[in-house]
């Protein structure tokens, strides 16, 4: 007959583990001798070794009992089910590791890959990091508001960057954040924005579907607060019959071609 310490030594576990297995019902409590000590036999050693082997293989303790008492075919089915669960957990943990690795780049925090790629394209156009940070924060708001639309919205933004006027407009953002509000170059920016707006209206591409009015106001205020000149650009555009930035409106619609003819390129 074996003491608890000898049992633990034979099975390759700690005495504390043996007591825990008693507590959760995996290892039956043995009879005690006259002195009140637990005494174990070879059956207990075998069961404890089986428990340790299953636990070391990654079987959750909550599932060990059913495998210990299972018939061969039930045991095989149980192992396959546990393996399936473990593979799912491995995929989940790998996904977590991938997200953590992306977070090291900063922009992946709360942003999908499509937006990160778009911001990288802006960098390729020479847009400064201060403006990139403003765009990033705005896209975090958008991605949280309409996550199901973000990829299609970004695809449209990529298409817009094929427009030379948009490329020229972003070119201003290398340094425009530092201009004073009376800088005459803001008129040129307004001209570029208006040309883009006119083409968007004519193509039926205006609007901010999925955004409520309060969210549109939030995005517009974020843009206005970004630079002293941003409010001036909006004021110039409003004088020409435009309203808004995130949700573009022509006011009134019949002034689209008569109020102002923006300059052509060159």
Backbone bond lengths (Angstrom), bond angles and torsions (degrees), N, CA, C in turn:
res aa  C-N    CA-C-N  psi(-1)  N-CA   C-N-CA  omega(-1)  CA-C   N-CA-C  phi
1 X - - - 1.468 - - 1.530 109.27 -
2 X 1.322 115.84 146.57 1.464 120.46 -170.92 1.525 111.05 -115.42
3 X 1.318 115.38 146.30 1.464 120.86 170.95 1.527 107.82 -81.03
4 X 1.331 116.63 169.12 1.459 120.77 -178.99 1.526 111.68 -64.23
5 X 1.327 116.69 -35.92 1.460 118.68 179.79 1.517 111.33 -69.40
6 X 1.352 117.21 -38.13 1.458 120.51 178.45 1.526 110.08 -69.02
7 X 1.345 116.67 -40.00 1.470 120.40 176.26 1.524 110.78 -57.98
8 X 1.329 116.25 -47.38 1.466 120.70 -179.52 1.523 110.75 -60.81
9 X 1.328 116.74 -40.63 1.460 120.27 -179.60 1.525 111.23 -65.01
10 X 1.323 117.33 -43.19 1.466 120.34 179.75 1.536 111.66 -64.21
11 X 1.331 116.44 -36.26 1.474 119.87 -176.41 1.528 112.45 -87.90
12 X 1.322 117.45 -10.61 1.465 120.56 178.76 1.513 113.42 77.75
13 X 1.342 117.64 32.18 1.461 121.56 177.77 1.528 108.19 -127.38
14 X 1.312 116.88 178.15 1.460 121.17 177.39 1.527 110.16 -92.98
15 X 1.308 115.36 159.79 1.464 120.21 174.97 1.526 110.31 -60.86
16 X 1.317 115.38 -37.04 1.465 119.64 178.28 1.533 110.87 -60.74
17 X 1.338 117.08 -39.54 1.463 120.75 178.45 1.522 110.78 -64.40
18 X 1.347 116.16 -41.57 1.460 119.86 178.71 1.522 110.25 -58.99
19 X 1.317 117.02 -45.65 1.459 120.75 -179.97 1.532 111.47 -64.19
20 X 1.341 116.01 -36.48 1.470 119.40 177.94 1.531 110.38 -65.46
21 X 1.340 116.69 -41.27 1.465 119.71 179.05 1.527 111.11 -65.21
22 X 1.326 116.49 -34.33 1.461 119.31 172.98 1.533 110.04 -61.54
23 X 1.302 115.57 -45.65 1.464 121.46 -174.33 1.521 111.98 -62.75
24 X 1.348 117.85 -39.74 1.469 120.31 -177.54 1.523 112.76 -92.92
25 X 1.334 116.77 1.60 1.460 120.22 172.58 1.508 116.03 89.13
26 X 1.325 118.38 7.07 1.463 119.83 179.04 1.533 111.81 -74.98
27 X 1.301 116.43 -34.76 1.476 121.27 -178.67 1.528 108.10 -120.19
28 X 1.338 117.11 114.28 1.472 119.72 -178.34 1.529 111.84 -58.50
29 X 1.333 114.41 143.81 1.464 119.74 175.67 1.537 108.78 -69.18
30 X 1.343 117.95 131.86 1.470 120.38 179.17 1.535 111.12 -85.10
31 X 1.300 114.51 172.30 1.466 118.84 172.48 1.526 109.44 -70.72
32 X 1.320 115.19 160.65 1.467 119.78 179.79 1.526 109.33 -110.63
33 X 1.326 115.44 152.63 1.472 119.52 178.52 1.528 109.84 -81.72
34 X 1.302 115.80 -175.82 1.459 120.38 -176.45 1.533 112.89 -60.80
35 X 1.325 115.58 -26.02 1.467 119.83 -179.49 1.530 112.15 -86.83
36 X 1.327 116.61 -3.28 1.463 120.52 179.08 1.517 114.06 91.06
37 X 1.332 117.48 8.00 1.463 120.51 179.35 1.526 110.58 -88.48
38 X 1.344 115.60 144.21 1.459 119.60 174.97 1.535 108.74 -68.19
39 X 1.314 114.88 142.11 1.471 119.20 175.34 1.528 108.12 -128.46
40 X 1.317 115.08 135.29 1.463 121.22 -174.31 1.520 110.61 -118.20
41 X 1.359 114.80 158.06 1.460 119.75 176.50 1.525 108.87 -118.85
42 X 1.332 116.54 -173.38 1.466 121.86 -176.92 1.526 111.92 -63.98
43 X 1.343 117.32 -31.92 1.471 120.83 178.91 1.524 110.90 -60.11
44 X 1.327 115.22 -40.24 1.457 119.43 178.61 1.519 111.12 -65.52
45 X 1.332 116.44 -37.84 1.466 119.58 178.59 1.522 110.32 -63.17
46 X 1.325 117.03 -45.54 1.463 121.30 -179.09 1.520 110.62 -61.34
47 X 1.351 116.24 -46.35 1.467 119.51 -179.05 1.528 110.53 -63.52
48 X 1.313 116.34 -41.42 1.459 119.42 -179.42 1.520 111.37 -65.05
49 X 1.330 117.19 -38.32 1.469 120.09 176.95 1.525 110.67 -63.90
50 X 1.331 116.40 -40.60 1.469 120.03 178.19 1.536 110.87 -63.94
51 X 1.326 115.53 -41.40 1.475 119.46 177.74 1.519 109.73 -60.57
52 X 1.338 116.16 -48.07 1.468 120.51 -178.74 1.517 111.00 -61.62
53 X 1.349 117.39 -41.68 1.468 121.58 -178.91 1.524 110.98 -62.76
54 X 1.323 117.27 -45.22 1.470 120.79 178.79 1.526 110.81 -64.85
55 X 1.319 117.06 -42.73 1.465 120.22 -179.63 1.532 110.83 -64.87
56 X 1.339 116.12 -42.04 1.464 119.70 178.84 1.520 112.01 -64.61
57 X 1.335 116.43 -26.84 1.465 120.73 179.43 1.521 112.13 -79.52
58 X 1.335 116.99 -3.59 1.453 120.29 178.07 1.506 114.72 99.20
59 X 1.339 117.29 6.56 1.459 120.09 178.14 1.530 108.46 -74.13
60 X 1.325 118.48 125.06 1.471 120.02 177.39 1.524 110.38 -59.02
61 X 1.307 117.81 143.51 1.465 120.91 -179.56 1.524 111.37 -59.02
62 X 1.350 116.28 -28.75 1.461 119.09 179.04 1.522 112.34 -67.17
63 X 1.344 116.61 -17.18 1.468 120.97 -179.07 1.526 112.42 -106.07
64 X 1.323 117.14 -9.76 1.467 120.49 -176.44 1.519 111.29 -62.27
65 X 1.327 117.41 -42.76 1.463 121.22 -176.26 1.520 111.81 -56.55
66 X 1.354 117.09 -46.60 1.456 119.71 -177.60 1.525 111.99 -65.59
67 X 1.330 117.30 -31.88 1.457 119.78 178.56 1.530 111.13 -76.16
68 X 1.306 117.00 -35.90 1.462 119.73 178.49 1.532 111.29 -61.61
69 X 1.312 116.20 -36.15 1.465 120.58 -175.21 1.523 113.25 -98.96
70 X 1.337 117.70 5.08 1.462 120.74 -174.35 1.524 112.00 -83.52
71 X 1.350 114.02 151.89 1.462 119.74 170.49 1.526 107.86 -74.70
72 X 1.347 117.99 164.76 1.477 120.22 -174.53 1.525 114.11 -52.22
73 X 1.359 116.73 -46.19 1.466 118.03 -178.28 1.531 111.18 -69.31
74 X 1.329 117.37 -34.80 1.460 120.69 176.98 1.529 110.54 -68.54
75 X 1.313 115.36 -36.70 1.462 119.76 178.07 1.528 110.28 -62.34
76 X 1.339 116.33 -45.65 1.465 120.43 -179.56 1.520 110.97 -62.59
77 X 1.347 117.02 -42.53 1.467 120.40 178.65 1.525 110.51 -64.13
78 X 1.335 115.75 -40.25 1.458 119.43 -179.77 1.515 112.33 -64.73
79 X 1.323 116.39 -41.31 1.465 120.55 178.60 1.523 110.69 -63.61
80 X 1.339 116.87 -41.52 1.469 119.89 179.35 1.531 110.60 -63.80
81 X 1.315 116.72 -39.79 1.464 120.13 179.51 1.528 110.74 -65.28
82 X 1.327 116.33 -42.63 1.468 119.90 178.46 1.522 110.56 -64.82
83 X 1.334 116.19 -39.34 1.467 120.04 178.00 1.525 110.71 -61.87
84 X 1.325 116.37 -40.84 1.468 120.73 177.94 1.524 110.63 -61.53
85 X 1.338 116.38 -43.21 1.462 120.61 179.09 1.525 111.12 -65.43
86 X 1.326 116.52 -39.70 1.458 120.00 179.73 1.528 111.53 -66.05
87 X 1.336 116.67 -39.75 1.463 119.45 178.40 1.528 111.05 -64.33
88 X 1.347 116.27 -37.75 1.461 119.54 176.39 1.526 110.94 -64.90
89 X 1.331 115.78 -39.69 1.459 119.91 178.81 1.521 110.81 -67.26
90 X 1.319 117.28 -37.22 1.467 120.98 177.35 1.526 110.03 -62.48
91 X 1.346 116.73 -43.27 1.473 120.21 178.37 1.530 110.44 -62.60
92 X 1.346 115.88 -40.77 1.460 118.98 179.43 1.533 110.76 -63.67
93 X 1.324 116.00 -44.61 1.464 119.66 -179.83 1.524 111.52 -66.56
94 X 1.333 117.24 -37.27 1.457 119.66 177.67 1.525 110.53 -64.97
95 X 1.344 115.35 -39.16 1.463 119.05 176.17 1.515 111.44 -62.10
96 X 1.335 116.12 -39.87 1.457 120.11 177.09 1.523 110.78 -63.23
97 X 1.336 116.90 -42.64 1.465 120.23 178.67 1.527 110.63 -63.17
98 X 1.331 116.38 -40.65 1.468 119.87 179.14 1.526 110.65 -62.79
99 X 1.342 116.07 -42.38 1.468 119.01 179.89 1.526 110.81 -65.82
100 X 1.336 116.05 -39.84 1.466 119.30 177.95 1.527 110.86 -62.83
101 X 1.326 116.16 -39.38 1.472 119.76 179.02 1.522 110.42 -64.53
102 X 1.338 116.38 -39.49 1.455 119.36 179.16 1.514 112.01 -69.07
103 X 1.338 115.94 -33.46 1.462 119.06 179.45 1.520 111.95 -60.56
104 X 1.313 116.80 -24.98 1.461 120.17 179.45 1.520 110.84 -61.29
105 X 1.338 116.79 -24.89 1.460 120.69 179.40 1.523 111.77 -81.87
106 X 1.330 118.50 -7.76 1.457 121.46 175.93 1.513 114.09 86.48
107 X 1.318 118.40 -56.93 1.458 121.53 -173.42 1.519 112.92 -70.80
108 X 1.326 118.09 -18.68 1.456 119.71 -179.72 1.519 112.02 -74.68
109 X 1.336 116.87 -8.38 1.448 119.48 177.03 1.525 109.02 -68.98
110 X 1.329 116.35 110.73 1.476 123.81 177.42 1.529 112.99 70.64
111 X 1.330 118.60 12.50 1.461 120.54 179.51 1.525 110.90 -124.34
112 X 1.339 117.31 136.22 1.463 119.89 174.71 1.523 111.01 -73.73
113 X 1.326 115.63 165.01 1.458 120.94 -177.11 1.522 111.93 -60.19
114 X 1.330 117.78 -34.99 1.465 120.34 -177.62 1.530 111.23 -60.47
115 X 1.336 117.27 -38.30 1.459 120.17 179.33 1.524 110.72 -72.04
116 X 1.324 116.60 -40.37 1.471 120.28 177.99 1.530 110.14 -59.26
117 X 1.329 116.26 -42.49 1.467 119.88 178.73 1.527 110.90 -63.69
118 X 1.333 116.46 -38.86 1.464 120.36 178.72 1.530 110.73 -64.37
119 X 1.320 117.48 -43.55 1.465 120.08 178.37 1.530 111.10 -63.26
120 X 1.331 116.33 -36.83 1.463 119.49 175.92 1.533 111.12 -63.99
121 X 1.324 116.35 -35.18 1.466 118.72 177.48 1.524 110.42 -65.93
122 X 1.346 116.98 -38.77 1.468 119.85 176.65 1.526 110.71 -61.69
123 X 1.325 115.98 -40.25 1.471 118.71 176.56 1.519 110.63 -59.86
124 X 1.328 115.28 -38.86 1.457 119.48 179.13 1.518 112.71 -63.59
125 X 1.341 116.44 -23.13 1.467 120.96 177.07 1.528 111.61 -85.76
126 X 1.337 115.66 -1.55 1.458 119.40 178.33 1.517 114.40 91.70
127 X 1.337 117.77 10.18 1.462 120.91 179.60 1.526 109.05 -66.68
128 X 1.333 116.66 135.46 1.453 121.64 -177.35 1.522 113.12 -70.69
129 X 1.331 115.20 157.27 1.460 120.73 -176.96 1.523 113.02 -65.48
130 X 1.333 117.61 -31.02 1.465 118.54 178.69 1.521 110.64 -62.43
131 X 1.328 116.43 -41.82 1.468 118.12 178.33 1.534 110.44 -72.68
132 X 1.323 117.16 -36.52 1.469 120.66 177.46 1.521 109.89 -56.23
133 X 1.336 116.73 -41.37 1.461 120.51 -179.66 1.520 111.27 -64.34
134 X 1.334 117.00 -36.89 1.468 120.06 176.76 1.521 111.10 -64.98
135 X 1.323 115.96 -44.80 1.465 119.60 178.37 1.529 110.37 -63.27
136 X 1.328 115.85 -42.52 1.459 119.94 -179.46 1.524 111.03 -57.11
137 X 1.336 116.25 -46.93 1.461 119.54 -178.02 1.527 111.13 -65.28
138 X 1.330 116.53 -37.59 1.460 119.69 177.87 1.522 110.99 -65.16
139 X 1.338 116.62 -40.17 1.463 119.98 179.89 1.524 111.58 -69.82
140 X 1.334 117.59 -29.47 1.466 119.55 174.13 1.523 109.77 -61.46
141 X 1.338 116.47 -42.37 1.463 120.82 176.97 1.521 111.26 -62.46
142 X 1.333 116.15 -45.60 1.461 120.50 -177.72 1.529 111.00 -65.45
143 X 1.341 116.11 -44.89 1.465 119.66 -177.84 1.519 111.43 -62.51
144 X 1.337 116.55 -33.94 1.464 119.53 178.43 1.525 111.60 -74.14
145 X 1.340 116.36 -31.87 1.463 120.59 -177.05 1.523 112.20 -77.40
146 X 1.330 116.72 -44.85 1.472 120.51 -176.84 1.532 109.76 -132.77
147 X 1.326 118.62 65.83 1.469 120.57 -176.97 1.519 113.17 -58.89
148 X 1.340 117.31 -28.67 1.463 120.68 -178.72 1.526 112.08 -75.85
149 X 1.341 117.50 -13.80 1.463 120.78 -177.96 1.528 112.82 -107.70
150 X 1.330 117.26 -11.45 1.455 119.71 -167.88 1.518 112.69 -59.29
151 X 1.336 118.34 -40.79 1.470 119.45 -177.57 1.530 111.51 -65.91
152 X 1.333 117.34 -38.88 1.467 119.82 179.21 1.530 110.47 -70.61
153 X 1.327 117.13 -35.88 1.463 120.51 177.01 1.528 110.31 -63.81
154 X 1.332 116.31 -43.72 1.450 119.88 179.53 1.527 111.26 -66.68
155 X 1.329 116.62 -36.55 1.468 119.35 176.88 1.526 110.16 -59.88
156 X 1.346 116.94 -38.70 1.463 120.87 177.41 1.524 110.87 -67.77
157 X 1.327 117.41 -36.92 1.460 120.21 177.65 1.531 111.37 -64.91
158 X 1.327 116.17 -38.31 1.462 119.01 175.36 1.529 110.38 -62.54
159 X 1.331 116.21 -41.20 1.465 119.34 179.52 1.528 110.37 -63.00
160 X 1.324 116.90 -39.46 1.458 120.52 179.26 1.524 111.75 -63.44
161 X 1.336 116.40 -32.06 1.460 119.30 -179.63 1.532 112.30 -70.41
162 X 1.322 116.79 -7.64 1.466 119.45 172.45 1.527 111.03 -78.75
163 X 1.334 116.79 -10.31 1.465 122.74 179.35 1.528 108.42 -82.75
164 X 1.321 119.13 122.77 1.479 121.15 179.37 1.516 113.01 -55.96
165 X 1.348 117.92 -33.34 1.457 120.03 178.94 1.533 111.07 -64.70
166 X 1.342 116.83 -38.93 1.459 119.60 178.34 1.523 110.74 -66.61
167 X 1.326 116.58 -39.85 1.468 120.17 178.43 1.531 109.64 -63.29
168 X 1.343 115.65 -42.68 1.468 119.45 178.57 1.530 110.70 -65.03
169 X 1.340 116.72 -39.12 1.453 121.22 179.29 1.525 110.93 -61.56
170 X 1.314 116.13 -46.61 1.466 119.22 178.86 1.523 111.24 -66.27
171 X 1.309 115.45 -25.84 1.457 118.21 176.71 1.521 112.23 -61.06
172 X 1.345 116.17 -33.19 1.460 119.41 177.04 1.527 111.98 -64.86
173 X 1.326 115.81 -27.43 1.452 119.36 -173.45 1.527 112.89 -75.87
174 X 1.317 116.62 2.36 1.466 118.39 172.47 1.525 110.43 -66.01
175 X 1.356 115.87 -30.27 1.463 119.03 -173.68 1.518 114.52 -142.20
176 X 1.347 118.73 -4.96 1.466 121.72 -172.22 1.522 113.17 -62.63
177 X 1.315 118.54 -25.20 1.464 120.39 -178.51 1.520 111.96 -63.51
178 X 1.323 117.36 -19.64 1.472 120.91 -178.38 1.522 112.81 -99.60
179 X 1.331 118.14 -3.03 1.457 119.68 179.57 1.520 110.61 -73.18
180 X 1.336 116.64 150.84 1.459 120.88 172.69 1.527 108.78 -77.28
181 X 1.331 116.00 159.34 1.463 120.61 -174.03 1.524 112.59 -62.36
182 X 1.347 118.17 -24.42 1.463 119.93 -177.92 1.525 113.09 -92.57
183 X 1.323 117.39 10.21 1.464 120.04 179.75 1.534 109.44 -64.00
184 X 1.322 118.39 126.93 1.473 121.20 -176.89 1.532 113.52 -63.91
185 X 1.310 116.94 -18.41 1.464 118.85 -179.60 1.529 112.47 -67.85
186 X 1.339 117.45 -17.55 1.461 119.06 177.04 1.532 111.25 -67.34
187 X 1.318 116.84 -25.64 1.465 119.48 175.18 1.522 109.29 -66.16
188 X 1.320 116.42 -40.98 1.461 119.84 177.84 1.527 110.95 -64.34
189 X 1.332 115.86 -38.06 1.463 119.04 176.30 1.522 110.01 -62.86
190 X 1.346 116.63 -42.83 1.463 120.04 178.53 1.521 110.91 -61.95
191 X 1.326 117.54 -37.95 1.465 120.79 177.22 1.525 110.95 -61.09
192 X 1.325 115.28 -45.39 1.463 119.28 179.49 1.525 111.40 -62.94
193 X 1.343 115.80 -45.79 1.458 119.64 -179.77 1.520 110.21 -60.95
194 X 1.324 116.81 -41.27 1.472 119.22 -177.96 1.521 111.03 -65.75
195 X 1.316 117.31 -40.33 1.468 118.42 178.21 1.527 110.78 -60.58
196 X 1.331 114.82 -42.58 1.467 119.12 178.37 1.525 110.61 -63.90
197 X 1.337 116.95 -41.29 1.459 121.24 -179.95 1.527 111.58 -63.81
198 X 1.315 116.10 -43.78 1.471 119.57 -179.68 1.519 110.33 -59.83
199 X 1.335 116.61 -45.35 1.461 118.99 179.66 1.534 111.04 -64.47
200 X 1.342 115.95 -35.96 1.464 119.08 179.10 1.519 111.20 -66.65
201 X 1.337 117.22 -42.02 1.466 120.79 177.99 1.519 110.36 -63.56
202 X 1.322 116.39 -45.82 1.463 119.95 -178.78 1.519 112.40 -63.60
203 X 1.341 116.32 -29.78 1.468 120.38 179.58 1.524 112.28 -90.67
204 X 1.344 116.95 0.16 1.460 120.11 -179.13 1.509 113.51 69.11
205 X 1.332 117.15 32.34 1.465 121.26 -174.28 1.518 113.34 -109.33
206 X 1.338 118.41 15.65 1.453 120.06 -179.60 1.514 109.83 -88.25
207 X 1.353 115.57 167.86 1.457 119.89 177.96 1.509 111.53 114.97
208 X 1.324 114.26 168.31 1.470 121.05 178.20 1.518 107.81 -139.61
209 X 1.327 116.22 62.89 1.448 121.17 -176.64 1.525 110.66 -56.25
210 X 1.336 115.26 136.99 1.454 119.59 179.28 1.512 113.48 94.92
211 X 1.342 118.67 -10.33 1.461 122.11 179.54 1.524 109.34 -103.52
212 X 1.342 117.33 134.38 1.462 118.59 173.08 1.522 108.75 -83.83
213 X 1.345 115.91 168.98 1.467 120.48 -174.48 1.533 111.95 -60.63
214 X 1.330 116.69 -39.24 1.463 120.08 -178.56 1.527 111.15 -64.46
215 X 1.351 115.95 -38.45 1.458 119.18 179.80 1.525 110.52 -70.05
216 X 1.332 117.69 -38.21 1.466 121.31 176.52 1.523 109.88 -60.56
217 X 1.351 116.29 -43.63 1.466 119.51 178.77 1.530 111.05 -62.54
218 X 1.347 116.38 -36.80 1.464 120.32 178.94 1.521 110.85 -63.40
219 X 1.340 116.83 -45.95 1.467 119.94 179.50 1.524 111.19 -64.50
220 X 1.345 116.87 -41.47 1.454 119.68 179.65 1.533 111.22 -63.81
221 X 1.337 116.57 -41.67 1.460 119.06 -179.44 1.521 110.89 -66.74
222 X 1.336 117.21 -34.02 1.462 120.58 176.56 1.522 110.51 -61.65
223 X 1.339 116.01 -41.75 1.458 119.99 179.19 1.525 111.08 -67.30
224 X 1.336 117.16 -43.96 1.463 121.29 -178.81 1.523 111.25 -63.10
225 X 1.334 116.76 -38.26 1.467 120.60 -178.72 1.524 113.10 -73.59
226 X 1.318 117.01 -10.71 1.464 120.12 -173.68 1.520 113.28 -73.43
227 X 1.335 117.11 -26.68 1.459 119.89 -174.28 1.520 109.28 -159.69
228 X 1.353 116.95 145.58 1.467 118.86 177.29 1.527 112.45 -58.40
229 X 1.324 116.18 -29.91 1.459 119.19 -176.95 1.509 114.32 -81.43
230 X 1.337 117.65 -16.91 1.465 119.59 -177.33 1.521 110.89 -62.32
231 X 1.333 116.04 -43.09 1.466 119.39 179.21 1.523 110.70 -64.77
232 X 1.336 116.38 -34.38 1.462 119.02 179.66 1.522 110.88 -67.76
233 X 1.342 116.96 -40.17 1.468 119.78 178.01 1.522 109.87 -60.07
234 X 1.334 117.25 -44.55 1.461 120.14 178.38 1.523 111.35 -62.39
235 X 1.345 116.84 -37.66 1.467 120.15 179.34 1.527 110.46 -65.38
236 X 1.336 117.16 -42.22 1.468 120.92 177.67 1.519 110.14 -61.02
237 X 1.311 116.55 -45.26 1.464 120.50 -179.26 1.518 111.43 -65.08
238 X 1.341 116.03 -36.64 1.464 118.50 178.89 1.521 111.15 -66.14
239 X 1.339 116.61 -36.43 1.467 120.25 176.06 1.517 111.26 -61.77
240 X 1.328 116.15 -26.81 1.466 120.87 -178.47 1.528 112.45 -92.97
241 X 1.332 116.56 4.43 1.453 119.14 175.29 1.507 115.76 100.49
242 X 1.337 116.79 16.76 1.464 120.63 178.72 1.522 109.81 -110.60
243 X 1.306 115.56 150.73 1.454 121.08 178.21 1.524 109.10 -136.66
244 X 1.337 115.45 135.33 1.454 119.94 175.47 1.516 113.24 87.41
245 X 1.322 112.49 174.32 1.469 119.86 -179.98 1.525 109.56 -135.47
246 X 1.320 115.54 -52.56 1.459 119.09 177.03 1.524 110.81 -71.97
247 X 1.333 115.64 -43.46 1.469 121.30 175.55 1.524 106.81 -114.44
248 X 1.331 116.61 102.27 1.459 122.45 -174.72 1.527 109.85 -79.06
249 X 1.341 115.70 132.84 1.465 120.43 176.09 1.519 109.11 -132.65
250 X 1.314 115.10 143.52 1.456 121.34 177.04 1.515 107.10 -99.95
251 X 1.362 118.86 122.57 1.456 122.12 -175.32 1.521 109.81 -130.93
252 X 1.352 119.43 113.96 1.463 125.37 -14.09 1.523 110.34 -80.87
253 X 1.323 118.14 167.06 1.465 121.57 -173.92 1.521 112.31 -64.12
254 X 1.350 118.25 -32.12 1.471 119.15 -175.54 1.520 112.82 -75.59
255 X 1.344 118.82 1.16 1.463 121.44 177.77 1.513 112.27 -95.66
256 X 1.330 117.19 4.78 1.461 121.10 -174.44 1.515 112.47 -55.88
257 X 1.334 117.74 -40.85 1.468 119.89 -173.59 1.520 112.53 -108.52
258 X 1.370 117.65 -3.82 1.462 118.20 -172.49 1.520 113.50 -111.76
259 X 1.324 118.44 -28.84 1.465 120.74 -174.94 1.517 113.27 -67.77
260 X 1.296 114.35 -45.66 1.462 117.30 -172.11 1.521 108.06 -154.98
261 X 1.275 114.40 132.88 1.448 119.65 175.55 1.525 108.04 -107.62
262 X 1.313 117.84 106.41 1.467 119.65 -176.25 1.510 110.67 -65.78
263 X 1.304 116.89 149.99 1.473 120.08 -178.75 1.503 111.37 -64.23
264 X 1.322 115.80 151.92 1.457 120.59 176.49 1.498 109.56 -83.00
265 X 1.334 116.64 165.72 1.466 120.05 178.97 1.519 110.85 -60.44
266 X 1.324 114.95 144.86 1.461 120.40 176.11 1.491 111.42 91.26
